[in-house]
Amino acid sequence: MRKKLYPAFLGSLASLAVGLGLMGASSTAIAAYPDKPITLIVPFGAGSGTDTISRGLARGLSQKLGQSVVVANKAGAGGGIGTEYVARSAPDGYTFLMGTNGPMAANASLYSHLPYDPDKDFEAVALMGKLPMILIGSKTAPAKDLKAVIAQAKAHPGTVNFGASNTTARVWVELLKKMADVQVVTVLYKDVGSMLTDLIGGRVSYSFENVGPSLSQIKAGKLNGIAVTGAQRASFAPEIPAMGEYGLDKYPLVVWYGMFAPKNTPKAIVDKVNAAANEVMHTEAMRELAKQVGMEPTYISADAFKKYQQDEIAKWHKLVDMTGVKIN
């Protein structure tokens, strides 16, 4: 009996030793992390607000983590191409995504078929910040404030047009239609550059757009800043009224930027990068960069960010059902 049990007992000890060895190796690897360059994927083109924040963050993380953090743009499919790439990457802490409310929340409801799951395929790492959008107008458009825009739309139903270069903008147009009880036309664009060119040229009249590409055009006097989306005025442009001042703040829809890692990235790595990212966001350089794109920095744990993302996915599901915006 002893002779039969003894080999099995030895085998159990060997398995335990191997397991402990692997745990020790894993712990050692995490303690040494990072020991090679890190890639931060931006699922949008260069020059976007997401890209601007990502490059500033990458510079700061390179200093905090002691390894190069390289930004790589993988644009297309509403952010889906770069997002799917990260979802399929190794969960080793060397590939991250700079996600936004589009691919990491809204797209779960906007697209009939999505090649990744925003919730199940990722670890939430760090929420960089939140920002409103701006309702901007062409200099040739007759309305210069939100009250006049609504009056124009009521006087000429179905003729006033809004350019939309992203899905969030499309949803905002639908929300305006519901909140103000107006009928307007949405003109879709594949990129913000083309939309802004037409808006400046007067070929479209209005648009809800992200702060990054909008604010510089407003300050240059090429576009009118009509209203920021939200209940209160934004610190980056206190001269622009808020939609809440007109009673149009029923739906709390904001833009946000945040870092994600592939599912099963070790918690110790996630927490280490979260701490480093929050330190970077506290620096004067990043606060100034955040101001340029209209972002209010946020400093929360990775777990709190995951809960926020899940709440955003649920909120967008309701918004998409209500507005009927879909992308096939």
N, C-alpha and C positions, 0 to 999 in steps of 0.2 A: 504494500500500500504506500509505504514511504517512498519507494523507488519510483512509483508512478506519479506521486505528487511533487517530488523534488524538482524534476525538470520544469513542470508547470510553474512552480514557485519561482524558479530562477528566471523563467520567461517573463513573469509578472514584474520581477525586479528590474529586468532589462528594459521592459516597456516603460516602467516608471522613470528609470534613469534617462532614457531617450526623451521622454516627455519633458522632464525637468531641464534637460539640456537645451531642448528647443525653446522652452520658456525663457531660459537664461539668455540664449542667443537673441531671441526676440526683444527682450528687455534691453539688452546691450545695444541692439540696432536702433531702438527707439531713443535711447539715451544719447546716441551719437547723431541722431537726426538733426538737421539734414547734412549729408556728406557728399552731395552732388547738386547741380543746378535744378531748380524747380521751374516748371512751366505753368503760367497762368493763362488759360484760354479765355479770350474775349469773343463771344459768339456774334459780334457785330463789327462793322468796319472801323478802320482807323479814323480818328477825329470825332467819334461819337462821345456822348457823355460817359458811357460805360468804359470806353477806351481811355478817356482822360483820367478818370478815377483809378482805373486799373494800373496805368503806368506810374502814377504817383504812389500808389500802394506798393507796387513792385520795387520801386526805389527804396522805400522805407523798409520793406520786409528783407531786402537784400542786406541791409545794415543790421537789422535786428537778429536775423537768423544766421548770418555769416556765410551765406551762399547766394549766388546769383539767382534772381527771380526774373525769368524772361517772359514777356507778354507775347502771345501769338494770336493773331486774329483769324478766326474761322467763321466767316459770316455766311448767311444764307438761311432760307426757310424760316424767317422770323426768329432767328437765334437757334433754330433746331439743329443745324449741322454741328456747330461747335458744342452744343449741349450734349448731343448724343455721343460725340467723340469722348467727352469726359466720362459719361456714364459707362462707356465700354473700356475705359482705361484701367490700368492696374491700381488697386487701392493701397498704394505704397507711400502716399504723401508727397509724390513728386509731380502730380498733375492736379491742378485745381481749375475751377470754373468761376468766372465773375458772372453770376446769374442776375437776372432782373425779374420784376414781377411778370414780364411777358412769358419767356420760356419756362420759368420756374413756378408759375402759378396759373396765369391766365390760359396758357396754351393747352392745359389739361382739359379745359372745357371748350376752347375755341376750335380745336382740331378734332375731326372725327377719328383720325388715326394718328397717334403720336408714337414715334419709335423709342421712346423712353418714358419712364414714370417719374415726374418731378419729385414726388414724395419718396417712393420706394427705392429708387436707383441712386440716391445721393445722401451724403452726410452734410448737414448744414454746418458751416464753419464759423462765419462771422458776418453780421449785418453791418454794412458800411454806413448806410444812411438812407433817408427818405427825402423825397422832393415832390413838389407839385408840378403840374404842367402849366403852360401859359396859353391863354387864348390870344392869338396874335392876328393882326389885320393888315392888309395891304394899304399902302398910303392912298391908293385910288379908291378904296372901299368907302362908301358914304358914312358908315357908322364908326364912331371913335370910342364908344363905351358900350358896355354890355346891354344897357337898357335900349340903346339905339339899334344894336344888332337884333335884339328880340323884336323891336318895333318894325324893323325892315323885313324880318322873316314873316311876321304876321301880315304885313301889308302886301307881300309878294310870296305867298306860300309855294314851296316847291321850286324856287328859282335861286335863292341865295345858296352859294356853294362854299363848302369847307374842304380844304385839302387834308388828307390823312396819310402820313408816311409810316404809321405803325398801328398795331391793333389797339393799343391803349387809346390813341387818338380817335379811332373809329368808335370805340365804346363811349368816349366822352361826347362825341357828336350825338349819339343816340340818347345819352343821359340828358343833354341839353334839350333835345326834342321833347322828352318826357317831362322834365321839370318846368320848361317854359311853354309847353303845349304849342310847338311850332313844327313846321315841315321844312326841312332844308335838304340840300343835295350833298352827298359825300363823294369827293373825287379821290380815288385811291392812287397812291404813288409807291414805287418800289423802294425809294430811298429819300431821306430827308433833304439831300442836296437839290434834287430835282423839284421837290415840292417848294422849297424856299425860293428857288429861282423863279418859279411861276408866281409865287405869292408876291415877291418883290416886283415882278413885271406886271402884276395886276391881272394875270390870267385866272387866278382864283382869289377869292376875297378874304377868307378867314381860315384859321387852323388852330387846333389844339396841338401844341408841340412841346417837346422836352426843353428844359431851361437852357441846357448847354448850347445847342445851335441857335436858340431864339434870342437870348439876352444880348449877345454881341450885335445882332442885327437891329435890335431895338435901340441900343445905345448909340449905334452908328446912324440912327435916324432913318433907316431903310424900311422899318416896319413899326406898326403901332402895338404897344403892349396894352391889351384891353382888360384882361383880368387873370389872376392866378386861380387855379382850381383849389378850392378849400374854403374853410370858414373864416380864416384870417389872412391878412397880408403877409407876404414872405419877407424875411429879414434881408434877403439879397436884392430886393426891389420894392422897398416900402411905398414907393410912389404909385405902384400899380394896384388898383383895387382888387379885392377878393370877391369871388362869386358869392360868398356868404353874405356880403354886404347887400346883395340883391335878393337874398332869400333863396339862393340856389346852391345849397350845400348839403342836400339830403343824403348824398351818396359819398362815403369816405374813401374815394379812390385815389391812391397815391402811387408814385413810381418809387422803386427802391432798388438798391444794388447790394449784392451780398456774395461772399465766397462759399463755394461748395466743393466737396471732394467726392470721389466715387464711393458707393456704398461699401461698407466694411473697412474703410480706412481706420486704422487704430485710433481709439478714443484719445490716447495720450498725445498722438500727433495732432489730432483735431484741436484739442485744448491748447497745445503749445502754439499752434498757428493763430488760434483765436486770440490768445493773450498778446502775441506779437502784433497782430493786425489792430487790436484796440489801442496798443501803445502808439502805433504809427498814426492812427486817426487822431490822437491827442496832440500830435506835433503841429507846430505853427505852419509848416509847409503844407500839410494835408488840410488843415483848417482853411487856408487860403484857397487851395485847389477846390475844396468842397464849395466854397463861396462862389467860385467862378461858374460852377455848374448848377448852383442853386440847391445844393444838398445840405440837409441838416445831419451832421454826423451822429451815429448811434453807437453806444458801447454796451453790448449785452453778451451773455454767455452763448456758447454754441447750442446748448439745450433750449434756451429761451428763443433763439433764432429759429430753431426747428419748429417750435410751437407757433411762432409768428407765421412762418411759411405755410403751415398746415391751415391756419386760420385764413390766410390769403387765398389758398386754393379753394376753400369752401365759399369765401366771399365772391370770388370770380365766377364760381359755378352759378350762383344766384344772379349775378350781373349779366352773364351771358344768356341765361334763361329769360331774364326780363327784357333785355334789349334785342335779342334775336340775332346778334352778330355771330357769324360762323365762318370758319375758313376751311374749305374742302381741299 
